[in-house]
Amino acid sequence: MDEMTSAGLEQPVRYRFKPRAYSSHTLLLEEFPDVGNGRRVLDAGCAEGYLGEVLAARGFAVTGVDLPGTPHPESIRFVEADLDDGLPPLAGTWDYVLCADILEHLRDPLLLLEDCRRHLAPDGILLASLPNSGNAYFRWNVLRGRFPQHDQGLFDKTHLHFFTWDGWVSLLERAGFRIESVQPAAVPVGLALPHWDGSGVIRAMERLSFGMARVWMRLFAYQFIVRARVERRS
């Protein structure tokens, strides 16, 4: 997790913009229409507002929520809050609620998801990126008796929850959501091999990773990109 100083305070930034072809951020942005037409987006755990800034440029009205002192672009409305306590008081409802790389960092992700459900418009959509602790690399480390603490990735030392696909499904269902679709994100090979990042070989490896994840999502997905709606119970 990167550290950033703002207003004399060091604040953790939970994620950086990931523009790779098969990254969670790219795949999340593809879930939104190309033209926002003023539709409202709540970006819960927006960090520095990378995704919100892209969506605002498309014409969405974006509200970002994150820790006090977090820098953010002028194109989004920013609300300071500690999401470990759930969402702060917010007026109105949203057409989209975005939870990108945030739920695994919270003490009680169910609390935030329940708040998100209450703030969704009747036909609103939840979009989330969720790390896969059933990934082959994760399993291999655990099988060898290892549980490393990395600065980012599946073994990010700031993660508090390590769910496989079934665990995420259970969490979303308990929060009152019905999963509409899911797609995998590829392993960011270029981050592990920075000297070759951007090369044709790295792009080919990431394309292969994405293809494998589409064939066997539970084993090869790096993250799950989920689209969900509120479960309407009769």
Secondary structure, 3 states (H helix, E strand, C coil): CEEEEECCEEEEECCCCCCCCCCHHHHHHHCCCCCCCCCEEEEECCCCCHHHHHHHHCCCEEEEEECCCCCCCCCCEEEECCHHHCCCCCCCCEEEEEEECCHHHCCCHHHHHHHHHHCEEEEEEEEEEEECCCCHHHHHHHHCCCCCCECCCCCECCCCCCCCHHHHHHHHHHCCEEEEEEEEECCCHHHHCHHHCCCHHHHHHHHHHHHHHHHCHHHHCCEEEEEEEECCCC
